[in-house]
Amino acid sequence: MNLTNQIAYVISNALENEWTVDQVEQLLEKPKQMELGDIAFPCFTLAKKLRKAPQQIALELSTKLLDNLIANVQVIGGYVNIFFNRTLVTNQVLQSITSDQQQYGSKSITHKKIVIDFSSPNIAKPFSMGHLRSTVIGNALANISEKNGYEAIRINHLGDWGTQFGKLIVAYKLWGNKEKILAAPIEELLKIYVHFHDIAEKDNSLNEQARAAFKSLEEGDEEALSLWNWFKEASLKEFQLIYELLGVNFDSYAGEAFYNDKMTKVVDDLKEKGLLIESDGAFVVELEDMPPSLITKKDGATLYATRDLAAAMYRHQTYNASKTFYVVGNEQTLHFKQLFSVLQKMGYEWSKQLEHVPFGMMLKDGKKMSTRKGKVILLADVIADAIKTAKHNIIEKNPTLEHKEEIAKQVGVGAVIFNDLKNDRMNDIEFSLEQMLNFEGETGPYVQYTIARICSLLQKGNFDAEAFTFSSNGVEAWPIIQLLEDFPRIVEKAFNHADPSQIAKFSLLLARQFNKYYANTKILADDGKTSSKLTLAFSVSVVLKESLRLLGVPAPEKM
């Protein structure tokens, strides 16, 4: 139970349960100025129910708020302003952090599972900046889910099936060079894929050839399958290098092709339930308030919807998860609405546990990046530039630092990940290498450097985490304590809203608040308070490290 919840409980009791704890908690506000209290309860909503003036209610309520957590109460207008017992709160918070450390903010194991479908790049296409968002948002949500007591099952639903493979097969047969592809598979496959689209704009027969090639792949043609397997293995090898750099792993790489033998049952089930309707030779499921869901095309070929239905049913049977997140861009919102609606029409109650977690696009010059037009920025290139810039900064500012290469990698990769996750999930992000690699301001390296600074302080002060002490460090320390106390609520909120930016923004706020404290307080001063000040600094480092871990960002102790 956090401070806000505890105060809501005290107020609810004082009101003799006229207002529930949840109702009270919804009304609580943080005063804009510290001298007005730590938390405020407005009585205006109660006025009509109790038939009293808000100020009168506030005055009466203020006399009933008796609790060890409360040091003082003031009434201003219709507000009850509450001042916490800062010594008690501070000791509670720091004791919790220093004793639990990485477990601080964790919820007890729920024995519930959550499936998280994320990253899902297309085979034989480069891993571009456009793929970064799903990958890092999904990875962070998996970590945050585990922090909230779930067992997270990470699934990479690879785009390893579909008409694009018909296009690639045709392109390879017309213009492919085996030796070049063996030397640089993704680069060469992208070239012929882009060339295919350039030619197809003038010659539509190429698209017909591609559809035929994909049909033969679906039917198990030996040559088509051989090429498909080659494209897939080469792609996975390159993707794995990216995942290792990002620190991302998966429990399953079962992509679209995995469900090929499971789609007949989906179509049969839809027929049996009387949901499949013929429309111009194709088969669809009619839906309310949205276009019908296309299940099979005229030539009998399956679509994304068919495979996603099969995947949803397979995952339910295999994992029996209580929740599923699909971390896929917001341009697929209609697709997932249709998917969930079809499952509901099929009578599957568990479909209510499925949730699309959409996000905005990574833009270049205000436009969506497009593989088919060759307008992509490769993620590997961005990460390499970030690491190079980080190393340059390290050499410039701390030339004697050991393990420069490893720390540069942690800082560079961290900069790329944090730059994405600090943004509200639904916002589009304009790609800017300069902004991403800015190592000052609202960036990952700023938070990392704060941790490294604290680690240096702790080392110089010979800090012992087992010897917990605290005495009042003055008014400057209180905003830090309030933030530290709020961390468990932020972790829960990030999960409930499927929004890692809650944690990224919190880490920036905590880092800024600590650096402000550091600038105004001599921590290693010989004033008898060094141990308590180091305990505060240590607690900040614990929470900042855990914040970055949840986001998938490394936290080097030296920079």
LOSENU-860072 format. One record per residue (C-alpha): residue number from 1; residue in one letter; x, y, z. Coordinates in steps of 0.05 Angstrom, whole numbers, plus 32768, in hexadecimal, padded with zeros to 4 digits. Layout:
N
ATOM NUM A X Y Z
...
***
This chain:
559
ATOM 1 M 8000 8000 8000
ATOM 2 N 8020 8042 7FEA
ATOM 3 L 801B 8084 800F
ATOM 4 T 7FE2 809E 7FE4
ATOM 5 N 7FBB 805F 7FF0
ATOM 6 Q 7FC8 8062 803B
ATOM 7 I 7FB1 80AA 8040
ATOM 8 A 7F73 8099 8017
ATOM 9 Y 7F64 8062 8049
ATOM 10 V 7F6B 8093 8084
ATOM 11 I 7F3E 80C7 8062
ATOM 12 S 7F0A 8092 804F
ATOM 13 N 7F06 807B 8098
ATOM 14 A 7F01 80C3 80B1
ATOM 15 L 7EC6 80CD 8081
ATOM 16 E 7EA6 808F 809F
ATOM 17 N 7EAB 806D 805B
ATOM 18 E 7E7D 80A0 8039
ATOM 19 W 7EB3 809D 8004
ATOM 20 T 7ED9 805D 7FF3
ATOM 21 V 7F25 8059 7FF5
ATOM 22 D 7F27 8056 7FA9
ATOM 23 Q 7EF9 8093 7FA3
ATOM 24 V 7F24 80BA 7FD4
ATOM 25 E 7F64 80A6 7FB0
ATOM 26 Q 7F49 80BF 7F6E
ATOM 27 L 7F3E 8104 7F8C
ATOM 28 L 7F81 810C 7FAF
ATOM 29 E 7FAE 8141 7F91
ATOM 30 K 7FF7 8155 7F98
ATOM 31 P 7FFD 819F 7FAB
ATOM 32 K 8024 81C9 7F79
ATOM 33 Q 804E 81E7 7FB1
ATOM 34 M 8071 81BE 7FE7
ATOM 35 E 805D 81EF 801E
ATOM 36 L 8014 81DE 8011
ATOM 37 G 801E 8196 8026
ATOM 38 D 8031 8153 800A
ATOM 39 I 7FEB 813F 7FF5
ATOM 40 A 7FA8 8162 7FF2
ATOM 41 F 7F60 814A 7FF6
ATOM 42 P 7F2B 8178 7FD5
ATOM 43 C 7EE7 8176 7FF6
ATOM 44 F 7EBE 8195 7FBE
ATOM 45 T 7EA3 8152 7FA5
ATOM 46 L 7E8A 8141 7FEB
ATOM 47 A 7E65 8183 7FF3
ATOM 48 K 7E26 816E 7FCD
ATOM 49 K 7E23 8129 7FEE
ATOM 50 L 7E2D 8143 8035
ATOM 51 R 7E07 8184 8029
ATOM 52 K 7E3F 81AE 8048
ATOM 53 A 7E6F 81E3 802F
ATOM 54 P 7EB2 81C5 8017
ATOM 55 Q 7ED9 81EE 804B
ATOM 56 Q 7EAD 81D5 8084
ATOM 57 I 7EB7 818D 806D
ATOM 58 A 7F02 819A 8069
ATOM 59 L 7F04 81B7 80AF
ATOM 60 E 7EDD 817D 80CD
ATOM 61 L 7F06 8149 80A7
ATOM 62 S 7F48 8168 80BD
ATOM 63 T 7F39 815A 8107
ATOM 64 K 7F2E 8110 80F9
ATOM 65 L 7F6E 8100 80D2
ATOM 66 L 7F97 80DD 8106
ATOM 67 D 7FCF 80B0 80ED
ATOM 68 N 8019 80A6 80FA
ATOM 69 L 8026 80B8 80B1
ATOM 70 I 8008 80FE 80B9
ATOM 71 A 8032 8134 80DA
ATOM 72 N 8004 816F 80CE
ATOM 73 V 7FC2 8183 80AC
ATOM 74 Q 7FAE 81C7 8091
ATOM 75 V 7F6C 81DE 8073
ATOM 76 I 7F6E 8210 803A
ATOM 77 G 7F2A 821E 801B
ATOM 78 G 7F0A 81DC 800B
ATOM 79 Y 7F4C 81B6 800D
ATOM 80 V 7F69 818B 8044
ATOM 81 N 7FB5 8191 803C
ATOM 82 I 7FDB 8157 805C
ATOM 83 F 8025 8158 8071
ATOM 84 F 8046 8115 8079
ATOM 85 N 8070 80FF 80B3
ATOM 86 R 80AF 8103 8089
ATOM 87 T 80DE 80DE 80B9
ATOM 88 L 80AE 80A3 80BD
ATOM 89 V 80A1 80A2 8072
ATOM 90 T 80EB 80A9 8061
ATOM 91 N 80FF 8070 808D
ATOM 92 Q 80C8 8043 8071
ATOM 93 V 80DB 8052 8029
ATOM 94 L 8127 804B 8031
ATOM 95 Q 811F 800D 805C
ATOM 96 S 80F5 7FEC 8026
ATOM 97 I 8126 7FFD 7FEE
ATOM 98 T 8166 7FEA 8013
ATOM 99 S 814A 7FA9 802C
ATOM 100 D 8127 7F93 7FEC
ATOM 101 Q 8151 7FB7 7FB8
ATOM 102 Q 813F 7F9A 7F73
ATOM 103 Q 80FE 7F7E 7F91
ATOM 104 Y 80E6 7FC3 7FA5
ATOM 105 G 80A7 7FD3 7F7F
ATOM 106 S 809B 7F89 7F6D
ATOM 107 K 8058 7F68 7F76
ATOM 108 S 8053 7F22 7F91
ATOM 109 I 8050 7EEA 7F5E
ATOM 110 T 800A 7EE4 7F43
ATOM 111 H 8014 7EA0 7F20
ATOM 112 K 7FF4 7EC1 7EE4
ATOM 113 K 8013 7EC1 7E9E
ATOM 114 I 8015 7EF9 7E6C
ATOM 115 V 8026 7EED 7E22
ATOM 116 I 8049 7F27 7E01
ATOM 117 D 804D 7F27 7DB5
ATOM 118 F 8081 7F59 7D9F
ATOM 119 S 80B9 7F6B 7D6E
ATOM 120 S 80A1 7F3C 7D36
ATOM 121 P 80CE 7F54 7CFD
ATOM 122 N 80C2 7F3C 7CB6
ATOM 123 I 80F3 7F07 7C9F
ATOM 124 A 8121 7F1C 7C65
ATOM 125 K 8119 7F66 7C76
ATOM 126 P 8149 7F90 7C9D
ATOM 127 F 813F 7F9F 7CE7
ATOM 128 S 8131 7FE9 7CE1
ATOM 129 M 8123 8021 7D12
ATOM 130 G 80DA 8013 7D03
ATOM 131 H 80E1 7FD0 7D28
ATOM 132 L 8101 7FEF 7D65
ATOM 133 R 80C1 8007 7D85
ATOM 134 S 809D 7FC4 7D8A
ATOM 135 T 80DD 7FA2 7DA1
ATOM 136 V 80EF 7FD1 7DDA
ATOM 137 I 80A7 7FDF 7DF0
ATOM 138 G 8097 7F95 7DF1
ATOM 139 N 80D7 7F83 7E17
ATOM 140 A 80CA 7FBA 7E4B
ATOM 141 L 8082 7FA2 7E54
ATOM 142 A 809A 7F5B 7E5F
ATOM 143 N 80C9 7F74 7E96
ATOM 144 I 8093 7FA0 7EB4
ATOM 145 S 8061 7F66 7EB3
ATOM 146 E 8092 7F3B 7EDA
ATOM 147 K 809C 7F73 7F0C
ATOM 148 N 8050 7F72 7F15
ATOM 149 G 8051 7F28 7F26
ATOM 150 Y 8043 7F08 7EE2
ATOM 151 E 8069 7ED2 7EBD
ATOM 152 A 8078 7EF3 7E7A
ATOM 153 I 807A 7EC9 7E3B
ATOM 154 R 80A0 7EEF 7E04
ATOM 155 I 808B 7EDD 7DBD
ATOM 156 N 80AB 7EF5 7D7D
ATOM 157 H 8074 7EEA 7D4A
ATOM 158 L 80A3 7EED 7D0E
ATOM 159 G 8088 7F06 7CCC
ATOM 160 D 80A0 7EC8 7CA8
ATOM 161 W 8065 7EBB 7C7B
ATOM 162 G 803A 7EE1 7C49
ATOM 163 T 8039 7EFE 7C03
ATOM 164 Q 807B 7F23 7C0E
ATOM 165 F 809E 7EE0 7C0A
ATOM 166 G 807F 7ED5 7BC6
ATOM 167 K 809C 7F18 7BB2
ATOM 168 L 80E1 7F06 7BCD
ATOM 169 I 80E1 7EC2 7BAA
ATOM 170 V 80CF 7EE3 7B67
ATOM 171 A 8102 7F1B 7B73
ATOM 172 Y 8139 7EE8 7B84
ATOM 173 K 812A 7EBF 7B46
ATOM 174 L 812C 7EFD 7B1A
ATOM 175 W 8165 7F26 7B38
ATOM 176 G 8183 7EFF 7B73
ATOM 177 N 81CE 7EF1 7B7A
ATOM 178 K 81DB 7EB7 7BA9
ATOM 179 E 8223 7ECB 7BBA
ATOM 180 K 820E 7F13 7BCB
ATOM 181 I 81D5 7EFB 7BF6
ATOM 182 L 8201 7ECA 7C1B
ATOM 183 A 8232 7F03 7C2A
ATOM 184 A 81FE 7F36 7C41
ATOM 185 P 81B9 7F14 7C43
ATOM 186 I 818C 7F4B 7C5F
ATOM 187 E 81AD 7F82 7C36
ATOM 188 E 81A7 7F5C 7BF4
ATOM 189 L 8161 7F42 7C02
ATOM 190 L 814A 7F89 7C10
ATOM 191 K 8168 7FA1 7BCE
ATOM 192 I 8142 7F6E 7BA4
ATOM 193 Y 8102 7F79 7BCE
ATOM 194 V 8104 7FC4 7BC1
ATOM 195 H 8115 7FB7 7B77
ATOM 196 F 80D8 7F89 7B72
ATOM 197 H 80AA 7FC1 7B8A
ATOM 198 D 80CA 7FF3 7B5B
ATOM 199 I 80BD 7FC6 7B1F
ATOM 200 A 8078 7FAE 7B38
ATOM 201 E 805F 7FF6 7B37
ATOM 202 K 8064 7FF4 7AEB
ATOM 203 D 8059 7FA9 7AE0
ATOM 204 N 8020 7F8C 7B08
ATOM 205 S 802D 7F46 7AEE
ATOM 206 L 8066 7F42 7B22
ATOM 207 N 8032 7F45 7B5A
ATOM 208 E 800C 7F0C 7B39
ATOM 209 Q 804C 7EE3 7B36
ATOM 210 A 8059 7EF3 7B80
ATOM 211 R 8014 7EDB 7B94
ATOM 212 A 801E 7E9B 7B6D
ATOM 213 A 8063 7E91 7B8D
ATOM 214 F 8046 7E99 7BD3
ATOM 215 K 800E 7E68 7BC2
ATOM 216 S 8042 7E34 7BAD
ATOM 217 L 8067 7E42 7BEF
ATOM 218 E 8027 7E35 7C16
ATOM 219 E 801D 7DF4 7BEF
ATOM 220 G 8063 7DDC 7C03
ATOM 221 D 8089 7DE6 7BC2
ATOM 222 E 80D0 7DCC 7BCF
ATOM 223 E 80F6 7E05 7BAD
ATOM 224 A 80CB 7E3B 7BCC
ATOM 225 L 80D3 7E1C 7C12
ATOM 226 S 811E 7E17 7C09
ATOM 227 L 8124 7E61 7BF8
ATOM 228 W 80F5 7E74 7C30
ATOM 229 N 811E 7E4D 7C63
ATOM 230 W 815E 7E6D 7C4A
ATOM 231 F 8141 7EB3 7C50
ATOM 232 K 8127 7EA4 7C96
ATOM 233 E 8168 7E87 7CB2
ATOM 234 A 8192 7EC0 7C96
ATOM 235 S 8162 7EF3 7CB4
ATOM 236 L 815F 7ED3 7CF9
ATOM 237 K 81AA 7ED3 7CFD
ATOM 238 E 81AD 7F1E 7CF2
ATOM 239 F 8171 7F2C 7D1F
ATOM 240 Q 8192 7F06 7D58
ATOM 241 L 81CD 7F36 7D57
ATOM 242 I 819C 7F70 7D61
ATOM 243 Y 8177 7F4D 7D99
ATOM 244 E 81B9 7F3E 7DBD
ATOM 245 L 81CD 7F87 7DBA
ATOM 246 L 8189 7F9D 7DD4
ATOM 247 G 8189 7F68 7E0B
ATOM 248 V 8147 7F4B 7DF1
ATOM 249 N 8135 7F01 7DF3
ATOM 250 F 80F8 7ED8 7DE1
ATOM 251 D 80D7 7E98 7DF9
ATOM 252 S 80BB 7E89 7DB4
ATOM 253 Y 80CB 7E9C 7D6C
ATOM 254 A 808C 7E7B 7D52
ATOM 255 G 807B 7EA8 7D17
ATOM 256 E 8043 7EA8 7CE4
ATOM 257 A 805C 7E69 7CC1
ATOM 258 F 8056 7E42 7D02
ATOM 259 Y 800A 7E47 7CFC
ATOM 260 N 8004 7E2C 7CB4
ATOM 261 D 7FEB 7DE8 7CCB
ATOM 262 K 7FBC 7E08 7CFE
ATOM 263 M 7F93 7E35 7CD1
ATOM 264 T 7F67 7DFF 7CB2
ATOM 265 K 7F49 7DF3 7CF7
ATOM 266 V 7F3B 7E3E 7CFE
ATOM 267 V 7F16 7E40 7CBC
ATOM 268 D 7EF0 7E00 7CCE
ATOM 269 D 7EDC 7E1D 7D12
ATOM 270 L 7EC2 7E5D 7CF1
ATOM 271 K 7E99 7E33 7CC0
ATOM 272 E 7E7D 7E07 7CF7
ATOM 273 K 7E68 7E44 7D1F
ATOM 274 G 7E46 7E62 7CE2
ATOM 275 L 7E73 7E9F 7CE1
ATOM 276 L 7E96 7E96 7C9E
ATOM 277 I 7E74 7EBA 7C64
ATOM 278 E 7E88 7EB9 7C1B
ATOM 279 S 7E95 7EFD 7BFC
ATOM 280 D 7EAB 7F02 7BB3
ATOM 281 G 7ECD 7EBE 7BB7
ATOM 282 A 7EF1 7ECF 7BF8
ATOM 283 F 7EDA 7EBC 7C3E
ATOM 284 V 7ECE 7EF0 7C75
ATOM 285 V 7EB1 7EF7 7CBB
ATOM 286 E 7E7E 7F30 7CBF
ATOM 287 L 7E89 7F5F 7CFA
ATOM 288 E 7E61 7F96 7D1A
ATOM 289 D 7E79 7FDF 7D15
ATOM 290 M 7EB7 7FCC 7CEB
ATOM 291 P 7EC9 7FAD 7CA8
ATOM 292 P 7EC4 7F61 7CA3
ATOM 293 S 7F02 7F37 7CB4
ATOM 294 L 7F1F 7F15 7C76
ATOM 295 I 7F31 7ECD 7C86
ATOM 296 T 7F43 7EAF 7C42
ATOM 297 K 7F4E 7ED0 7BFE
ATOM 298 K 7F2E 7EBA 7BBC
ATOM 299 D 7F68 7E8B 7BAD
ATOM 300 G 7F60 7E6B 7BF2
ATOM 301 A 7FA0 7E8B 7C0E
ATOM 302 T 7F9E 7E9F 7C57
ATOM 303 L 7FAA 7EE4 7C75
ATOM 304 Y 7FC5 7F05 7CB3
ATOM 305 A 7F81 7EFE 7CD5
ATOM 306 T 7F7F 7EB2 7CCA
ATOM 307 R 7FC5 7EAA 7CE7
ATOM 308 D 7FB8 7ED8 7D22
ATOM 309 L 7F78 7EB2 7D33
ATOM 310 A 7FA0 7E71 7D31
ATOM 311 A 7FD7 7E90 7D5B
ATOM 312 A 7FA6 7EAB 7D90
ATOM 313 M 7F85 7E67 7D96
ATOM 314 Y 7FC7 7E41 7D9A
ATOM 315 R 7FE4 7E70 7DCF
ATOM 316 H 7FA5 7E6A 7DFA
ATOM 317 Q 7FAB 7E1E 7DF8
ATOM 318 T 7FF6 7E1E 7E03
ATOM 319 Y 8000 7E55 7E38
ATOM 320 N 7FBA 7E61 7E55
ATOM 321 A 7FD0 7EA9 7E64
ATOM 322 S 7FA4 7ED9 7E8A
ATOM 323 K 7FB9 7F13 7E5D
ATOM 324 T 7FD8 7F1D 7E18
ATOM 325 F 7FF9 7F5C 7DFD
ATOM 326 Y 8001 7F65 7DB2
ATOM 327 V 8037 7F9C 7DAC
ATOM 328 V 8029 7FB2 7D65
ATOM 329 G 8026 7FF7 7D44
ATOM 330 N 7FE5 801F 7D46
ATOM 331 E 7FDB 8017 7CFB
ATOM 332 Q 7FC5 7FD0 7D0B
ATOM 333 T 7F8E 7FE6 7D3C
ATOM 334 L 7F55 7FD1 7D0E
ATOM 335 H 7F75 7F8D 7D01
ATOM 336 F 7F76 7F7E 7D4C
ATOM 337 K 7F30 7F97 7D57
ATOM 338 Q 7F19 7F67 7D21
ATOM 339 L 7F43 7F2E 7D3E
ATOM 340 F 7F27 7F36 7D84
ATOM 341 S 7EE0 7F3E 7D69
ATOM 342 V 7EE5 7EFD 7D40
ATOM 343 L 7EFE 7ED7 7D7D
ATOM 344 Q 7EC4 7EF3 7DA6
ATOM 345 K 7E92 7EDE 7D71
ATOM 346 M 7EB1 7E99 7D74
ATOM 347 G 7E9D 7E98 7DBD
ATOM 348 Y 7EE3 7E9B 7DDC
ATOM 349 E 7EDD 7EC0 7E1F
ATOM 350 W 7F29 7EC2 7E26
ATOM 351 S 7F2B 7EF2 7DEA
ATOM 352 K 7F19 7F29 7E1C
ATOM 353 Q 7F5F 7F20 7E3A
ATOM 354 L 7F80 7F33 7DF8
ATOM 355 E 7F99 7F7B 7DF2
ATOM 356 H 7FB8 7FA1 7DB8
ATOM 357 V 7FEF 7FCE 7DD1
ATOM 358 P 7FF6 8000 7D98
ATOM 359 F 802D 8034 7D90
ATOM 360 G 803E 806E 7D61
ATOM 361 M 806C 8068 7D26
ATOM 362 M 80B6 8078 7D1E
ATOM 363 L 80B6 80AE 7CE9
ATOM 364 K 80EB 80C8 7CBA
ATOM 365 D 80E0 810F 7CA0
ATOM 366 G 8098 8109 7CB9
ATOM 367 K 808A 80CA 7C91
ATOM 368 K 8085 8080 7CA2
ATOM 369 M 80C3 8057 7C92
ATOM 370 S 80B6 8027 7C59
ATOM 371 T 80DE 7FE8 7C49
ATOM 372 R 80C0 7FDF 7C04
ATOM 373 K 80D6 8025 7BF0
ATOM 374 G 811B 801C 7C10
ATOM 375 K 810F 8055 7C41
ATOM 376 V 812A 8034 7C80
ATOM 377 I 815D 8044 7CB5
ATOM 378 L 817E 8005 7CCE
ATOM 379 L 817C 7FFB 7D19
ATOM 380 A 81C1 7FDA 7D18
ATOM 381 D 81DE 801A 7CF9
ATOM 382 V 81BD 8046 7D2D
ATOM 383 I 81D6 801B 7D67
ATOM 384 A 821C 801B 7D49
ATOM 385 D 821B 8067 7D44
ATOM 386 A 8200 806D 7D8C
ATOM 387 I 8238 8040 7DA7
ATOM 388 K 826D 8067 7D7F
ATOM 389 T 8253 80AA 7D9A
ATOM 390 A 8251 808F 7DE1
ATOM 391 K 8299 8077 7DDC
ATOM 392 H 82AF 80BB 7DC1
ATOM 393 N 828D 80DD 7DFD
ATOM 394 I 82AD 80AC 7E2E
ATOM 395 I 82F3 80B7 7E12
ATOM 396 E 82E8 8102 7E14
ATOM 397 K 82CD 8106 7E5B
ATOM 398 N 82EB 80CA 7E7E
ATOM 399 P 8328 80B1 7E57
ATOM 400 T 8342 8084 7E8F
ATOM 401 L 8300 805D 7E95
ATOM 402 E 8309 8012 7E92
ATOM 403 H 82DF 7FE6 7E64
ATOM 404 K 82CE 8020 7E36
ATOM 405 E 82B4 7FF3 7DFE
ATOM 406 E 8281 7FCF 7E2B
ATOM 407 I 826A 800F 7E4D
ATOM 408 A 8264 8033 7E09
ATOM 409 K 8237 7FFA 7DF2
ATOM 410 Q 820B 7FFF 7E31
ATOM 411 V 8205 804B 7E29
ATOM 412 G 81F9 804A 7DDE
ATOM 413 V 81C6 8012 7DDF
ATOM 414 G 81A5 8031 7E1C
ATOM 415 A 819F 8074 7DF8
ATOM 416 V 817A 8054 7DBE
ATOM 417 I 814A 802C 7DEA
ATOM 418 F 813C 8065 7E1B
ATOM 419 N 8130 8097 7DE3
ATOM 420 D 80F6 806C 7DCC
ATOM 421 L 80D9 805A 7E0F
ATOM 422 K 80D8 80A0 7E2D
ATOM 423 N 80A2 80B3 7DFA
ATOM 424 D 8058 80A8 7E05
ATOM 425 R 804A 8066 7DE2
ATOM 426 M 8015 8081 7DB2
ATOM 427 N 8040 80BC 7D9A
ATOM 428 D 8064 80B8 7D57
ATOM 429 I 80AE 80C2 7D5D
ATOM 430 E 80D6 80EA 7D2A
ATOM 431 F 8118 80C6 7D1F
ATOM 432 S 8152 80F3 7D33
ATOM 433 L 8196 80D4 7D3D
ATOM 434 E 81AF 8115 7D5C
ATOM 435 Q 8177 8117 7D90
ATOM 436 M 817E 80CD 7D9F
ATOM 437 L 81C8 80D4 7DAC
ATOM 438 N 81C3 8113 7DD5
ATOM 439 F 81E3 80FE 7E17
ATOM 440 E 81C6 8138 7E3F
ATOM 441 G 817E 8148 7E53
ATOM 442 E 8146 8115 7E50
ATOM 443 T 8170 80DA 7E3A
ATOM 444 G 8185 8095 7E51
ATOM 445 P 81CE 80A9 7E5A
ATOM 446 Y 81B7 80E0 7E8A
ATOM 447 V 8196 80AC 7EB7
ATOM 448 Q 81D1 807D 7EAF
ATOM 449 Y 8202 80B4 7EC2
ATOM 450 T 81DA 80C3 7F01
ATOM 451 I 81E0 807B 7F16
ATOM 452 A 822B 807B 7F08
ATOM 453 R 8233 80BC 7F30
ATOM 454 I 8210 809C 7F6B
ATOM 455 C 823A 805D 7F67
ATOM 456 S 8279 8088 7F69
ATOM 457 L 825E 80AC 7FA7
ATOM 458 L 824D 806B 7FCA
ATOM 459 Q 8293 8050 7FBC
ATOM 460 K 82B5 808F 7FD6
ATOM 461 G 8289 808F 8014
ATOM 462 N 8295 8044 8022
ATOM 463 F 824A 803B 8024
ATOM 464 D 822F 7FFB 8045
ATOM 465 A 81E8 7FEA 802F
ATOM 466 E 81E0 7FBE 806D
ATOM 467 A 81EA 7FF9 809C
ATOM 468 F 81A9 801F 808F
ATOM 469 T 81A6 8064 80AF
ATOM 470 F 817E 80A2 80A3
ATOM 471 S 8177 80E6 80C3
ATOM 472 S 8154 8121 80A3
ATOM 473 N 817B 813C 8069
ATOM 474 G 8151 817A 8064
ATOM 475 V 811B 8190 8034
ATOM 476 E 8145 817F 7FF6
ATOM 477 A 8140 8134 8003
ATOM 478 W 80F4 8131 800A
ATOM 479 P 80E2 8135 7FBF
ATOM 480 I 8111 80FA 7FB4
ATOM 481 I 80EF 80D2 7FEB
ATOM 482 Q 80AA 80E1 7FCC
ATOM 483 L 80C2 80C7 7F88
ATOM 484 L 80E2 8089 7FA5
ATOM 485 E 80A1 807A 7FCB
ATOM 486 D 807A 8082 7F8A
ATOM 487 F 80A3 804F 7F62
ATOM 488 P 8076 8012 7F71
ATOM 489 R 8039 8039 7F59
ATOM 490 I 805D 804E 7F19
ATOM 491 V 806F 8005 7F0B
ATOM 492 E 8027 7FF0 7F14
ATOM 493 K 800E 802A 7EE9
ATOM 494 A 8040 8019 7EB1
ATOM 495 F 8022 7FD3 7EAF
ATOM 496 N 7FD9 7FE7 7EB3
ATOM 497 H 7FE2 8019 7E7A
ATOM 498 A 8014 7FED 7E54
ATOM 499 D 8040 802B 7E52
ATOM 500 P 808C 8026 7E61
ATOM 501 S 8093 8072 7E59
ATOM 502 Q 8076 8078 7EA0
ATOM 503 I 80B6 8059 7EBA
ATOM 504 A 80E5 807E 7E8A
ATOM 505 K 80C7 80C1 7E9F
ATOM 506 F 80CA 80AE 7EE8
ATOM 507 S 8114 809C 7EE2
ATOM 508 L 8123 80E0 7EC2
ATOM 509 L 80FD 8104 7EFA
ATOM 510 L 8121 80DD 7F31
ATOM 511 A 8165 80E9 7F10
ATOM 512 R 8158 8133 7F0A
ATOM 513 Q 8140 8138 7F52
ATOM 514 F 817D 8114 7F6C
ATOM 515 N 81AD 813F 7F42
ATOM 516 K 818B 817D 7F5E
ATOM 517 Y 8196 8161 7FA5
ATOM 518 Y 81DE 814F 7F94
ATOM 519 A 81EB 8196 7F7B
ATOM 520 N 81D1 81B5 7FBC
ATOM 521 T 81EA 8182 7FEF
ATOM 522 K 8230 816C 8001
ATOM 523 I 8224 8122 8009
ATOM 524 L 8269 810F 8022
ATOM 525 A 826E 8149 8053
ATOM 526 D 8289 8139 8099
ATOM 527 D 8247 814D 80BB
ATOM 528 G 8231 810B 80DA
ATOM 529 K 81FC 8103 80A4
ATOM 530 T 8226 80E3 806D
ATOM 531 S 820B 809D 807A
ATOM 532 S 81C2 80B2 8075
ATOM 533 K 81D0 80DB 8036
ATOM 534 L 81F3 80A0 8016
ATOM 535 T 81B8 8074 8029
ATOM 536 L 818B 80A4 8003
ATOM 537 A 81BB 80A4 7FC7
ATOM 538 F 81BF 8058 7FC8
ATOM 539 S 8173 8052 7FC9
ATOM 540 V 816F 8080 7F8C
ATOM 541 S 81A2 8055 7F67
ATOM 542 V 817B 8016 7F77
ATOM 543 V 813A 8033 7F5B
ATOM 544 L 815C 8052 7F1E
ATOM 545 K 817F 8010 7F0D
ATOM 546 E 813E 7FEA 7F14
ATOM 547 S 811A 801E 7EE8
ATOM 548 L 814D 8015 7EB1
ATOM 549 R 814C 7FC9 7EB8
ATOM 550 L 8100 7FCA 7EAD
ATOM 551 L 810B 7FF3 7E6E
ATOM 552 G 8141 7FC4 7E55
ATOM 553 V 8178 7FF9 7E5D
ATOM 554 P 81BC 7FE7 7E7A
ATOM 555 A 81D5 800C 7EB8
ATOM 556 P 8222 8011 7EB9
ATOM 557 E 823E 8024 7EFD
ATOM 558 K 8277 804C 7EDD
ATOM 559 M 8274 807C 7EA2
***
